Amino acid sequence: MSNLTITFTTTRIFAHDLVSELLNIGALSAEETKQKGEDVAEVVAVFGENVEAPDVIAALAESGITNIPYVVS
């Protein structure tokens, strides 16, 4: 198996908080990768090979972070 990579789309203001929370819940790495527009940013998080996307989304929801568009790759 390979690592799980999830790309989130969020506001630039919230991107830093999202990176911090992703690292807190176990991401191997998380960073703001590019700004798509004036107020929009992408955050890419990499998790270990035994982690599944629904578990990541559930952990974020437990922290109060919900309704963030994401793509799994």
PQR file of N, CA, C, O and H, with PARSE charges and radii, in Angstrom:
ATOM      1  N   MET A   1       0.842  -1.189   0.000 -0.4000 1.5000
ATOM      2  CA  MET A   1       0.000   0.000   0.000 -0.0000 2.0000
ATOM      3  C   MET A   1       0.884   1.247   0.000  0.5500 1.7000
ATOM      4  O   MET A   1       2.056   1.199   0.372 -0.5500 1.4000
ATOM      5  N   SER A   2       0.306   2.335  -0.416 -0.4000 1.5000
ATOM      6  CA  SER A   2       1.048   3.595  -0.417 -0.0000 2.0000
ATOM      7  C   SER A   2       0.380   4.583   0.531  0.5500 1.7000
ATOM      8  O   SER A   2      -0.726   4.353   1.021 -0.5500 1.4000
ATOM      9  H   SER A   2      -0.646   2.374  -0.718  0.4000 1.0000
ATOM     10  N   ASN A   3       1.064   5.663   0.769 -0.4000 1.5000
ATOM     11  CA  ASN A   3       0.526   6.696   1.653 -0.0000 2.0000
ATOM     12  C   ASN A   3      -0.743   7.293   1.073  0.5500 1.7000
ATOM     13  O   ASN A   3      -0.954   7.284  -0.140 -0.5500 1.4000
ATOM     14  H   ASN A   3       1.962   5.850   0.371  0.4000 1.0000
ATOM     15  N   LEU A   4      -1.574   7.806   1.945 -0.4000 1.5000
ATOM     16  CA  LEU A   4      -2.813   8.485   1.565 -0.0000 2.0000
ATOM     17  C   LEU A   4      -2.539   9.979   1.470  0.5500 1.7000
ATOM     18  O   LEU A   4      -2.030  10.585   2.413 -0.5500 1.4000
ATOM     19  H   LEU A   4      -1.402   7.814   2.930  0.4000 1.0000
ATOM     20  N   THR A   5      -2.878  10.570   0.326 -0.4000 1.5000
ATOM     21  CA  THR A   5      -2.728  12.013   0.141 -0.0000 2.0000
ATOM     22  C   THR A   5      -4.107  12.621  -0.050  0.5500 1.7000
ATOM     23  O   THR A   5      -4.884  12.168  -0.890 -0.5500 1.4000
ATOM     24  H   THR A   5      -3.292  10.078  -0.439  0.4000 1.0000
ATOM     25  N   ILE A   6      -4.406  13.644   0.728 -0.4000 1.5000
ATOM     26  CA  ILE A   6      -5.690  14.343   0.626 -0.0000 2.0000
ATOM     27  C   ILE A   6      -5.400  15.819   0.388  0.5500 1.7000
ATOM     28  O   ILE A   6      -4.609  16.433   1.104 -0.5500 1.4000
ATOM     29  H   ILE A   6      -3.775  14.012   1.411  0.4000 1.0000
ATOM     30  N   THR A   7      -6.051  16.377  -0.627 -0.4000 1.5000
ATOM     31  CA  THR A   7      -5.926  17.801  -0.926 -0.0000 2.0000
ATOM     32  C   THR A   7      -7.229  18.490  -0.544  0.5500 1.7000
ATOM     33  O   THR A   7      -8.294  18.153  -1.061 -0.5500 1.4000
ATOM     34  H   THR A   7      -6.694  15.878  -1.208  0.4000 1.0000
ATOM     35  N   PHE A   8      -7.138  19.442   0.349 -0.4000 1.5000
ATOM     36  CA  PHE A   8      -8.285  20.202   0.819 -0.0000 2.0000
ATOM     37  C   PHE A   8      -8.290  21.573   0.157  0.5500 1.7000
ATOM     38  O   PHE A   8      -7.230  22.143  -0.101 -0.5500 1.4000
ATOM     39  H   PHE A   8      -6.273  19.716   0.768  0.4000 1.0000
ATOM     40  N   THR A   9      -9.471  22.101  -0.117 -0.4000 1.5000
ATOM     41  CA  THR A   9      -9.624  23.469  -0.614 -0.0000 2.0000
ATOM     42  C   THR A   9     -10.303  24.275   0.484  0.5500 1.7000
ATOM     43  O   THR A   9     -11.371  23.902   0.969 -0.5500 1.4000
ATOM     44  H   THR A   9     -10.332  21.638   0.092  0.4000 1.0000
ATOM     45  N   THR A  10      -9.684  25.369   0.868 -0.4000 1.5000
ATOM     46  CA  THR A  10     -10.198  26.159   1.984 -0.0000 2.0000
ATOM     47  C   THR A  10      -9.837  27.631   1.788  0.5500 1.7000
ATOM     48  O   THR A  10      -9.232  28.005   0.784 -0.5500 1.4000
ATOM     49  H   THR A  10      -8.816  25.672   0.474  0.4000 1.0000
ATOM     50  N   THR A  11     -10.211  28.443   2.745 -0.4000 1.5000
ATOM     51  CA  THR A  11      -9.841  29.857   2.680 -0.0000 2.0000
ATOM     52  C   THR A  11      -8.389  30.013   3.115  0.5500 1.7000
ATOM     53  O   THR A  11      -7.879  29.212   3.898 -0.5500 1.4000
ATOM     54  H   THR A  11     -10.703  28.139   3.561  0.4000 1.0000
ATOM     55  N   ARG A  12      -7.737  31.034   2.612 -0.4000 1.5000
ATOM     56  CA  ARG A  12      -6.345  31.288   2.997 -0.0000 2.0000
ATOM     57  C   ARG A  12      -6.231  31.517   4.495  0.5500 1.7000
ATOM     58  O   ARG A  12      -5.258  31.095   5.119 -0.5500 1.4000
ATOM     59  H   ARG A  12      -8.151  31.685   1.976  0.4000 1.0000
ATOM     60  N   ILE A  13      -7.219  32.183   5.071 -0.4000 1.5000
ATOM     61  CA  ILE A  13      -7.189  32.485   6.504 -0.0000 2.0000
ATOM     62  C   ILE A  13      -7.224  31.197   7.328  0.5500 1.7000
ATOM     63  O   ILE A  13      -6.551  31.105   8.354 -0.5500 1.4000
ATOM     64  H   ILE A  13      -8.010  32.526   4.563  0.4000 1.0000
ATOM     65  N   PHE A  14      -7.999  30.205   6.891 -0.4000 1.5000
ATOM     66  CA  PHE A  14      -8.171  28.964   7.643 -0.0000 2.0000
ATOM     67  C   PHE A  14      -7.082  27.931   7.345  0.5500 1.7000
ATOM     68  O   PHE A  14      -6.934  26.968   8.097 -0.5500 1.4000
ATOM     69  H   PHE A  14      -8.545  30.280   6.057  0.4000 1.0000
ATOM     70  N   ALA A  15      -6.330  28.109   6.280 -0.4000 1.5000
ATOM     71  CA  ALA A  15      -5.351  27.100   5.851 -0.0000 2.0000
ATOM     72  C   ALA A  15      -4.347  26.765   6.954  0.5500 1.7000
ATOM     73  O   ALA A  15      -4.040  25.592   7.164 -0.5500 1.4000
ATOM     74  H   ALA A  15      -6.450  28.892   5.670  0.4000 1.0000
ATOM     75  N   HIS A  16      -3.837  27.760   7.653 -0.4000 1.5000
ATOM     76  CA  HIS A  16      -2.843  27.514   8.707 -0.0000 2.0000
ATOM     77  C   HIS A  16      -3.434  26.659   9.827  0.5500 1.7000
ATOM     78  O   HIS A  16      -2.785  25.730  10.307 -0.5500 1.4000
ATOM     79  H   HIS A  16      -4.087  28.713   7.483  0.4000 1.0000
ATOM     80  N   ASP A  17      -4.666  26.970  10.247 -0.4000 1.5000
ATOM     81  CA  ASP A  17      -5.327  26.185  11.292 -0.0000 2.0000
ATOM     82  C   ASP A  17      -5.565  24.752  10.831  0.5500 1.7000
ATOM     83  O   ASP A  17      -5.415  23.812  11.611 -0.5500 1.4000
ATOM     84  H   ASP A  17      -5.193  27.725   9.857  0.4000 1.0000
ATOM     85  N   LEU A  18      -5.934  24.589   9.567 -0.4000 1.5000
ATOM     86  CA  LEU A  18      -6.168  23.249   9.030 -0.0000 2.0000
ATOM     87  C   LEU A  18      -4.871  22.447   9.023  0.5500 1.7000
ATOM     88  O   LEU A  18      -4.869  21.276   9.400 -0.5500 1.4000
ATOM     89  H   LEU A  18      -6.056  25.353   8.934  0.4000 1.0000
ATOM     90  N   VAL A  19      -3.780  23.056   8.603 -0.4000 1.5000
ATOM     91  CA  VAL A  19      -2.477  22.374   8.616 -0.0000 2.0000
ATOM     92  C   VAL A  19      -2.152  21.912  10.035  0.5500 1.7000
ATOM     93  O   VAL A  19      -1.742  20.768  10.233 -0.5500 1.4000
ATOM     94  H   VAL A  19      -3.781  24.008   8.297  0.4000 1.0000
ATOM     95  N   SER A  20      -2.326  22.773  11.005 -0.4000 1.5000
ATOM     96  CA  SER A  20      -2.038  22.424  12.403 -0.0000 2.0000
ATOM     97  C   SER A  20      -2.883  21.249  12.868  0.5500 1.7000
ATOM     98  O   SER A  20      -2.375  20.327  13.506 -0.5500 1.4000
ATOM     99  H   SER A  20      -2.659  23.702  10.845  0.4000 1.0000
ATOM    100  N   GLU A  21      -4.163  21.281  12.552 -0.4000 1.5000
ATOM    101  CA  GLU A  21      -5.052  20.203  12.992 -0.0000 2.0000
ATOM    102  C   GLU A  21      -4.725  18.889  12.289  0.5500 1.7000
ATOM    103  O   GLU A  21      -4.771  17.829  12.912 -0.5500 1.4000
ATOM    104  H   GLU A  21      -4.575  22.030  12.033  0.4000 1.0000
ATOM    105  N   LEU A  22      -4.397  18.945  11.007 -0.4000 1.5000
ATOM    106  CA  LEU A  22      -4.028  17.721  10.286 -0.0000 2.0000
ATOM    107  C   LEU A  22      -2.784  17.084  10.909  0.5500 1.7000
ATOM    108  O   LEU A  22      -2.711  15.861  11.038 -0.5500 1.4000
ATOM    109  H   LEU A  22      -4.359  19.807  10.501  0.4000 1.0000
ATOM    110  N   LEU A  23      -1.822  17.895  11.290 -0.4000 1.5000
ATOM    111  CA  LEU A  23      -0.629  17.367  11.957 -0.0000 2.0000
ATOM    112  C   LEU A  23      -0.983  16.802  13.331  0.5500 1.7000
ATOM    113  O   LEU A  23      -0.425  15.787  13.750 -0.5500 1.4000
ATOM    114  H   LEU A  23      -1.881  18.888  11.186  0.4000 1.0000
ATOM    115  N   ASN A  24      -1.906  17.454  14.030 -0.4000 1.5000
ATOM    116  CA  ASN A  24      -2.335  16.975  15.349 -0.0000 2.0000
ATOM    117  C   ASN A  24      -3.019  15.618  15.277  0.5500 1.7000
ATOM    118  O   ASN A  24      -2.895  14.813  16.200 -0.5500 1.4000
ATOM    119  H   ASN A  24      -2.360  18.278  13.690  0.4000 1.0000
ATOM    120  N   ILE A  25      -3.742  15.353  14.185 -0.4000 1.5000
ATOM    121  CA  ILE A  25      -4.463  14.077  14.094 -0.0000 2.0000
ATOM    122  C   ILE A  25      -3.631  12.989  13.420  0.5500 1.7000
ATOM    123  O   ILE A  25      -4.135  11.894  13.171 -0.5500 1.4000
ATOM    124  H   ILE A  25      -3.843  16.007  13.435  0.4000 1.0000
ATOM    125  N   GLY A  26      -2.372  13.276  13.124 -0.4000 1.5000
ATOM    126  CA  GLY A  26      -1.493  12.212  12.662 -0.0000 2.0000
ATOM    127  C   GLY A  26      -0.963  12.277  11.252  0.5500 1.7000
ATOM    128  O   GLY A  26      -0.389  11.300  10.770 -0.5500 1.4000
ATOM    129  H   GLY A  26      -1.963  14.166  13.327  0.4000 1.0000
ATOM    130  N   ALA A  27      -1.135  13.393  10.572 -0.4000 1.5000
ATOM    131  CA  ALA A  27      -0.577  13.507   9.223 -0.0000 2.0000
ATOM    132  C   ALA A  27       0.947  13.429   9.295  0.5500 1.7000
ATOM    133  O   ALA A  27       1.565  13.990  10.201 -0.5500 1.4000
ATOM    134  H   ALA A  27      -1.602  14.186  10.963  0.4000 1.0000
ATOM    135  N   LEU A  28       1.542  12.732   8.335 -0.4000 1.5000
ATOM    136  CA  LEU A  28       3.000  12.693   8.239 -0.0000 2.0000
ATOM    137  C   LEU A  28       3.527  14.055   7.819  0.5500 1.7000
ATOM    138  O   LEU A  28       4.598  14.484   8.247 -0.5500 1.4000
ATOM    139  H   LEU A  28       1.041  12.276   7.600  0.4000 1.0000
ATOM    140  N   SER A  29       2.745  14.733   6.962 -0.4000 1.5000
ATOM    141  CA  SER A  29       3.068  16.101   6.554 -0.0000 2.0000
ATOM    142  C   SER A  29       1.782  16.795   6.145  0.5500 1.7000
ATOM    143  O   SER A  29       0.817  16.151   5.733 -0.5500 1.4000
ATOM    144  H   SER A  29       1.875  14.385   6.614  0.4000 1.0000
ATOM    145  N   ALA A  30       1.778  18.101   6.261 -0.4000 1.5000
ATOM    146  CA  ALA A  30       0.638  18.915   5.829 -0.0000 2.0000
ATOM    147  C   ALA A  30       1.167  20.305   5.534  0.5500 1.7000
ATOM    148  O   ALA A  30       1.896  20.891   6.334 -0.5500 1.4000
ATOM    149  H   ALA A  30       2.562  18.624   6.596  0.4000 1.0000
ATOM    150  N   GLU A  31       0.790  20.824   4.376 -0.4000 1.5000
ATOM    151  CA  GLU A  31       1.262  22.157   4.018 -0.0000 2.0000
ATOM    152  C   GLU A  31       0.307  22.830   3.043  0.5500 1.7000
ATOM    153  O   GLU A  31      -0.395  22.178   2.269 -0.5500 1.4000
ATOM    154  H   GLU A  31       0.197  20.348   3.726  0.4000 1.0000
ATOM    155  N   GLU A  32       0.305  24.141   3.107 -0.4000 1.5000
ATOM    156  CA  GLU A  32      -0.432  24.937   2.129 -0.0000 2.0000
ATOM    157  C   GLU A  32       0.422  24.937   0.868  0.5500 1.7000
ATOM    158  O   GLU A  32       1.574  25.370   0.894 -0.5500 1.4000
ATOM    159  H   GLU A  32       0.875  24.671   3.736  0.4000 1.0000
ATOM    160  N   THR A  33      -0.141  24.451  -0.239 -0.4000 1.5000
ATOM    161  CA  THR A  33       0.684  24.247  -1.427 -0.0000 2.0000
ATOM    162  C   THR A  33       0.564  25.344  -2.460  0.5500 1.7000
ATOM    163  O   THR A  33       1.556  25.702  -3.095 -0.5500 1.4000
ATOM    164  H   THR A  33      -1.076  24.100  -0.260  0.4000 1.0000
ATOM    165  N   LYS A  34      -0.619  25.882  -2.643 -0.4000 1.5000
ATOM    166  CA  LYS A  34      -0.747  26.980  -3.598 -0.0000 2.0000
ATOM    167  C   LYS A  34      -2.031  27.736  -3.332  0.5500 1.7000
ATOM    168  O   LYS A  34      -2.987  27.205  -2.766 -0.5500 1.4000
ATOM    169  H   LYS A  34      -1.425  25.591  -2.127  0.4000 1.0000
ATOM    170  N   GLN A  35      -2.029  28.962  -3.745 -0.4000 1.5000
ATOM    171  CA  GLN A  35      -3.211  29.792  -3.598 -0.0000 2.0000
ATOM    172  C   GLN A  35      -3.920  29.821  -4.935  0.5500 1.7000
ATOM    173  O   GLN A  35      -3.343  30.205  -5.952 -0.5500 1.4000
ATOM    174  H   GLN A  35      -1.253  29.393  -4.205  0.4000 1.0000
ATOM    175  N   LYS A  36      -5.182  29.408  -4.922 -0.4000 1.5000
ATOM    176  CA  LYS A  36      -5.941  29.319  -6.163 -0.0000 2.0000
ATOM    177  C   LYS A  36      -6.569  30.643  -6.559  0.5500 1.7000
ATOM    178  O   LYS A  36      -6.923  30.847  -7.720 -0.5500 1.4000
ATOM    179  H   LYS A  36      -5.651  29.096  -4.096  0.4000 1.0000
ATOM    180  N   GLY A  37      -6.702  31.507  -5.630 -0.4000 1.5000
ATOM    181  CA  GLY A  37      -7.315  32.805  -5.887 -0.0000 2.0000
ATOM    182  C   GLY A  37      -7.012  33.714  -4.723  0.5500 1.7000
ATOM    183  O   GLY A  37      -6.204  33.381  -3.855 -0.5500 1.4000
ATOM    184  H   GLY A  37      -6.414  31.342  -4.687  0.4000 1.0000
ATOM    185  N   GLU A  38      -7.646  34.840  -4.705 -0.4000 1.5000
ATOM    186  CA  GLU A  38      -7.365  35.817  -3.663 -0.0000 2.0000
ATOM    187  C   GLU A  38      -7.615  35.277  -2.261  0.5500 1.7000
ATOM    188  O   GLU A  38      -6.831  35.544  -1.349 -0.5500 1.4000
ATOM    189  H   GLU A  38      -8.302  35.110  -5.410  0.4000 1.0000
ATOM    190  N   ASP A  39      -8.699  34.518  -2.074 -0.4000 1.5000
ATOM    191  CA  ASP A  39      -9.049  34.030  -0.743 -0.0000 2.0000
ATOM    192  C   ASP A  39      -9.083  32.511  -0.639  0.5500 1.7000
ATOM    193  O   ASP A  39      -9.558  31.981   0.366 -0.5500 1.4000
ATOM    194  H   ASP A  39      -9.335  34.301  -2.814  0.4000 1.0000
ATOM    195  N   VAL A  40      -8.592  31.795  -1.650 -0.4000 1.5000
ATOM    196  CA  VAL A  40      -8.688  30.336  -1.667 -0.0000 2.0000
ATOM    197  C   VAL A  40      -7.295  29.714  -1.654  0.5500 1.7000
ATOM    198  O   VAL A  40      -6.385  30.180  -2.340 -0.5500 1.4000
ATOM    199  H   VAL A  40      -8.206  32.225  -2.466  0.4000 1.0000
ATOM    200  N   ALA A  41      -7.145  28.654  -0.860 -0.4000 1.5000
ATOM    201  CA  ALA A  41      -5.860  27.956  -0.778 -0.0000 2.0000
ATOM    202  C   ALA A  41      -6.087  26.455  -0.826  0.5500 1.7000
ATOM    203  O   ALA A  41      -7.183  25.969  -0.544 -0.5500 1.4000
ATOM    204  H   ALA A  41      -7.884  28.275  -0.302  0.4000 1.0000
ATOM    205  N   GLU A  42      -5.037  25.729  -1.186 -0.4000 1.5000
ATOM    206  CA  GLU A  42      -5.053  24.275  -1.117 -0.0000 2.0000
ATOM    207  C   GLU A  42      -4.111  23.833  -0.011  0.5500 1.7000
ATOM    208  O   GLU A  42      -3.026  24.388   0.165 -0.5500 1.4000
ATOM    209  H   GLU A  42      -4.147  26.123  -1.414  0.4000 1.0000
ATOM    210  N   VAL A  43      -4.547  22.827   0.727 -0.4000 1.5000
ATOM    211  CA  VAL A  43      -3.715  22.226   1.762 -0.0000 2.0000
ATOM    212  C   VAL A  43      -3.584  20.749   1.417  0.5500 1.7000
ATOM    213  O   VAL A  43      -4.586  20.050   1.264 -0.5500 1.4000
ATOM    214  H   VAL A  43      -5.428  22.377   0.584  0.4000 1.0000
ATOM    215  N   VAL A  44      -2.355  20.278   1.296 -0.4000 1.5000
ATOM    216  CA  VAL A  44      -2.099  18.874   0.983 -0.0000 2.0000
ATOM    217  C   VAL A  44      -1.579  18.190   2.235  0.5500 1.7000
ATOM    218  O   VAL A  44      -0.622  18.646   2.861 -0.5500 1.4000
ATOM    219  H   VAL A  44      -1.541  20.846   1.420  0.4000 1.0000
ATOM    220  N   ALA A  45      -2.230  17.079   2.589 -0.4000 1.5000
ATOM    221  CA  ALA A  45      -1.824  16.301   3.755 -0.0000 2.0000
ATOM    222  C   ALA A  45      -1.490  14.879   3.319  0.5500 1.7000
ATOM    223  O   ALA A  45      -2.181  14.293   2.485 -0.5500 1.4000
ATOM    224  H   ALA A  45      -3.008  16.708   2.081  0.4000 1.0000
ATOM    225  N   VAL A  46      -0.432  14.341   3.888 -0.4000 1.5000
ATOM    226  CA  VAL A  46      -0.024  12.970   3.605 -0.0000 2.0000
ATOM    227  C   VAL A  46      -0.119  12.176   4.903  0.5500 1.7000
ATOM    228  O   VAL A  46       0.398  12.580   5.944 -0.5500 1.4000
ATOM    229  H   VAL A  46       0.129  14.818   4.565  0.4000 1.0000
ATOM    230  N   PHE A  47      -0.796  11.031   4.807 -0.4000 1.5000
ATOM    231  CA  PHE A  47      -0.974  10.139   5.949 -0.0000 2.0000
ATOM    232  C   PHE A  47      -0.322   8.801   5.637  0.5500 1.7000
ATOM    233  O   PHE A  47      -0.065   8.489   4.474 -0.5500 1.4000
ATOM    234  H   PHE A  47      -1.216  10.703   3.961  0.4000 1.0000
ATOM    235  N   GLY A  48      -0.057   8.020   6.655 -0.4000 1.5000
ATOM    236  CA  GLY A  48       0.553   6.703   6.482 -0.0000 2.0000
ATOM    237  C   GLY A  48      -0.334   5.761   5.696  0.5500 1.7000
ATOM    238  O   GLY A  48      -1.505   6.046   5.445 -0.5500 1.4000
ATOM    239  H   GLY A  48      -0.265   8.274   7.599  0.4000 1.0000
ATOM    240  N   GLU A  49       0.240   4.641   5.314 -0.4000 1.5000
ATOM    241  CA  GLU A  49      -0.456   3.709   4.432 -0.0000 2.0000
ATOM    242  C   GLU A  49      -1.638   3.004   5.080  0.5500 1.7000
ATOM    243  O   GLU A  49      -2.484   2.464   4.367 -0.5500 1.4000
ATOM    244  H   GLU A  49       1.192   4.409   5.517  0.4000 1.0000
ATOM    245  N   ASN A  50      -1.725   2.990   6.391 -0.4000 1.5000
ATOM    246  CA  ASN A  50      -2.835   2.315   7.062 -0.0000 2.0000
ATOM    247  C   ASN A  50      -3.997   3.243   7.389  0.5500 1.7000
ATOM    248  O   ASN A  50      -4.952   2.826   8.044 -0.5500 1.4000
ATOM    249  H   ASN A  50      -1.037   3.429   6.970  0.4000 1.0000
ATOM    250  N   VAL A  51      -3.930   4.479   6.948 -0.4000 1.5000
ATOM    251  CA  VAL A  51      -4.971   5.469   7.231 -0.0000 2.0000
ATOM    252  C   VAL A  51      -5.925   5.549   6.042  0.5500 1.7000
ATOM    253  O   VAL A  51      -5.499   5.511   4.888 -0.5500 1.4000
ATOM    254  H   VAL A  51      -3.154   4.817   6.415  0.4000 1.0000
ATOM    255  N   GLU A  52      -7.225   5.660   6.339 -0.4000 1.5000
ATOM    256  CA  GLU A  52      -8.235   5.789   5.291 -0.0000 2.0000
ATOM    257  C   GLU A  52      -8.887   7.165   5.372  0.5500 1.7000
ATOM    258  O   GLU A  52      -9.016   7.743   6.452 -0.5500 1.4000
ATOM    259  H   GLU A  52      -7.571   5.691   7.276  0.4000 1.0000
ATOM    260  N   ALA A  53      -9.293   7.675   4.220 -0.4000 1.5000
ATOM    261  CA  ALA A  53      -9.869   9.023   4.141 -0.0000 2.0000
ATOM    262  C   ALA A  53     -11.052   9.229   5.088  0.5500 1.7000
ATOM    263  O   ALA A  53     -11.098  10.258   5.762 -0.5500 1.4000
ATOM    264  H   ALA A  53      -9.188   7.205   3.344  0.4000 1.0000
ATOM    265  N   PRO A  54     -12.014   8.298   5.171 -0.5600 1.5000
ATOM    266  CA  PRO A  54     -13.138   8.530   6.094  0.2800 2.0000
ATOM    267  C   PRO A  54     -12.693   8.720   7.543  0.5500 1.7000
ATOM    268  O   PRO A  54     -13.325   9.461   8.296 -0.5500 1.4000
ATOM    269  N   ASP A  55     -11.613   8.054   7.932 -0.4000 1.5000
ATOM    270  CA  ASP A  55     -11.106   8.218   9.297 -0.0000 2.0000
ATOM    271  C   ASP A  55     -10.546   9.621   9.514  0.5500 1.7000
ATOM    272  O   ASP A  55     -10.720  10.208  10.581 -0.5500 1.4000
ATOM    273  H   ASP A  55     -11.100   7.451   7.321  0.4000 1.0000
ATOM    274  N   VAL A  56      -9.875  10.151   8.498 -0.4000 1.5000
ATOM    275  CA  VAL A  56      -9.337  11.512   8.581 -0.0000 2.0000
ATOM    276  C   VAL A  56     -10.475  12.516   8.692  0.5500 1.7000
ATOM    277  O   VAL A  56     -10.440  13.413   9.535 -0.5500 1.4000
ATOM    278  H   VAL A  56      -9.733   9.674   7.630  0.4000 1.0000
ATOM    279  N   ILE A  57     -11.481  12.367   7.844 -0.4000 1.5000
ATOM    280  CA  ILE A  57     -12.619  13.291   7.847 -0.0000 2.0000
ATOM    281  C   ILE A  57     -13.358  13.211   9.180  0.5500 1.7000
ATOM    282  O   ILE A  57     -13.790  14.234   9.710 -0.5500 1.4000
ATOM    283  H   ILE A  57     -11.510  11.639   7.159  0.4000 1.0000
ATOM    284  N   ALA A  58     -13.504  12.003   9.724 -0.4000 1.5000
ATOM    285  CA  ALA A  58     -14.165  11.841  11.025 -0.0000 2.0000
ATOM    286  C   ALA A  58     -13.357  12.511  12.136  0.5500 1.7000
ATOM    287  O   ALA A  58     -13.929  13.149  13.020 -0.5500 1.4000
ATOM    288  H   ALA A  58     -13.153  11.172   9.292  0.4000 1.0000
ATOM    289  N   ALA A  59     -12.039  12.371  12.096 -0.4000 1.5000
ATOM    290  CA  ALA A  59     -11.189  13.003  13.112 -0.0000 2.0000
ATOM    291  C   ALA A  59     -11.280  14.523  13.032  0.5500 1.7000
ATOM    292  O   ALA A  59     -11.314  15.202  14.059 -0.5500 1.4000
ATOM    293  H   ALA A  59     -11.574  11.853  11.377  0.4000 1.0000
ATOM    294  N   LEU A  60     -11.321  15.055  11.816 -0.4000 1.5000
ATOM    295  CA  LEU A  60     -11.488  16.508  11.662 -0.0000 2.0000
ATOM    296  C   LEU A  60     -12.844  16.947  12.214  0.5500 1.7000
ATOM    297  O   LEU A  60     -12.940  17.975  12.884 -0.5500 1.4000
ATOM    298  H   LEU A  60     -11.294  14.504  10.982  0.4000 1.0000
ATOM    299  N   ALA A  61     -13.885  16.174  11.934 -0.4000 1.5000
ATOM    300  CA  ALA A  61     -15.228  16.512  12.416 -0.0000 2.0000
ATOM    301  C   ALA A  61     -15.272  16.523  13.942  0.5500 1.7000
ATOM    302  O   ALA A  61     -15.939  17.367  14.540 -0.5500 1.4000
ATOM    303  H   ALA A  61     -13.808  15.339  11.390  0.4000 1.0000
ATOM    304  N   GLU A  62     -14.566  15.590  14.567 -0.4000 1.5000
ATOM    305  CA  GLU A  62     -14.508  15.563  16.034 -0.0000 2.0000
ATOM    306  C   GLU A  62     -13.854  16.825  16.586  0.5500 1.7000
ATOM    307  O   GLU A  62     -14.113  17.225  17.720 -0.5500 1.4000
ATOM    308  H   GLU A  62     -14.024  14.904  14.081  0.4000 1.0000
ATOM    309  N   SER A  63     -13.015  17.438  15.784 -0.4000 1.5000
ATOM    310  CA  SER A  63     -12.354  18.689  16.178 -0.0000 2.0000
ATOM    311  C   SER A  63     -13.166  19.912  15.782  0.5500 1.7000
ATOM    312  O   SER A  63     -12.739  21.044  16.007 -0.5500 1.4000
ATOM    313  H   SER A  63     -12.803  17.113  14.862  0.4000 1.0000
ATOM    314  N   GLY A  64     -14.344  19.685  15.187 -0.4000 1.5000
ATOM    315  CA  GLY A  64     -15.205  20.792  14.792 -0.0000 2.0000
ATOM    316  C   GLY A  64     -14.956  21.303  13.388  0.5500 1.7000
ATOM    317  O   GLY A  64     -15.498  22.339  13.003 -0.5500 1.4000
ATOM    318  H   GLY A  64     -14.690  18.765  15.004  0.4000 1.0000
ATOM    319  N   ILE A  65     -14.147  20.594  12.616 -0.4000 1.5000
ATOM    320  CA  ILE A  65     -13.841  21.012  11.246 -0.0000 2.0000
ATOM    321  C   ILE A  65     -14.663  20.160  10.290  0.5500 1.7000
ATOM    322  O   ILE A  65     -14.436  18.957  10.161 -0.5500 1.4000
ATOM    323  H   ILE A  65     -13.706  19.753  12.929  0.4000 1.0000
ATOM    324  N   THR A  66     -15.613  20.793   9.624 -0.4000 1.5000
ATOM    325  CA  THR A  66     -16.507  20.068   8.717 -0.0000 2.0000
ATOM    326  C   THR A  66     -16.706  20.847   7.423  0.5500 1.7000
ATOM    327  O   THR A  66     -16.351  22.021   7.318 -0.5500 1.4000
ATOM    328  H   THR A  66     -15.797  21.770   9.728  0.4000 1.0000
ATOM    329  N   ASN A  67     -17.280  20.165   6.448 -0.4000 1.5000
ATOM    330  CA  ASN A  67     -17.673  20.781   5.170 -0.0000 2.0000
ATOM    331  C   ASN A  67     -16.518  21.437   4.423  0.5500 1.7000
ATOM    332  O   ASN A  67     -16.668  22.533   3.882 -0.5500 1.4000
ATOM    333  H   ASN A  67     -17.569  19.211   6.532  0.4000 1.0000
ATOM    334  N   ILE A  68     -15.369  20.772   4.392 -0.4000 1.5000
ATOM    335  CA  ILE A  68     -14.230  21.263   3.618 -0.0000 2.0000
ATOM    336  C   ILE A  68     -14.085  20.363   2.396  0.5500 1.7000
ATOM    337  O   ILE A  68     -13.896  19.155   2.541 -0.5500 1.4000
ATOM    338  H   ILE A  68     -15.247  19.882   4.832  0.4000 1.0000
ATOM    339  N   PRO A  69     -14.170  20.928   1.208 -0.5600 1.5000
ATOM    340  CA  PRO A  69     -14.006  20.105   0.005  0.2800 2.0000
ATOM    341  C   PRO A  69     -12.614  19.465  -0.028  0.5500 1.7000
ATOM    342  O   PRO A  69     -11.618  20.093   0.332 -0.5500 1.4000
ATOM    343  N   TYR A  70     -12.567  18.204  -0.467 -0.4000 1.5000
ATOM    344  CA  TYR A  70     -11.280  17.513  -0.539 -0.0000 2.0000
ATOM    345  C   TYR A  70     -11.269  16.507  -1.680  0.5500 1.7000
ATOM    346  O   TYR A  70     -12.314  16.073  -2.164 -0.5500 1.4000
ATOM    347  H   TYR A  70     -13.376  17.694  -0.760  0.4000 1.0000
ATOM    348  N   VAL A  71     -10.060  16.149  -2.096 -0.4000 1.5000
ATOM    349  CA  VAL A  71      -9.848  15.145  -3.128 -0.0000 2.0000
ATOM    350  C   VAL A  71      -8.803  14.175  -2.599  0.5500 1.7000
ATOM    351  O   VAL A  71      -7.766  14.588  -2.080 -0.5500 1.4000
ATOM    352  H   VAL A  71      -9.211  16.501  -1.703  0.4000 1.0000
ATOM    353  N   VAL A  72      -9.083  12.885  -2.732 -0.4000 1.5000
ATOM    354  CA  VAL A  72      -8.147  11.854  -2.296 -0.0000 2.0000
ATOM    355  C   VAL A  72      -7.346  11.384  -3.497  0.5500 1.7000
ATOM    356  O   VAL A  72      -7.900  11.127  -4.566 -0.5500 1.4000
ATOM    357  H   VAL A  72      -9.926  12.549  -3.153  0.4000 1.0000
ATOM    358  N   SER A  73      -6.042  11.273  -3.311 -0.4000 1.5000
ATOM    359  CA  SER A  73      -5.211  10.753  -4.402 -0.0000 2.0000
ATOM    360  C   SER A  73      -4.190   9.772  -3.867  0.5500 1.7000
ATOM    361  O   SER A  73      -3.397   9.226  -4.634 -0.5500 1.4000
ATOM    362  H   SER A  73      -5.592  11.482  -2.443  0.4000 1.0000
TER
END
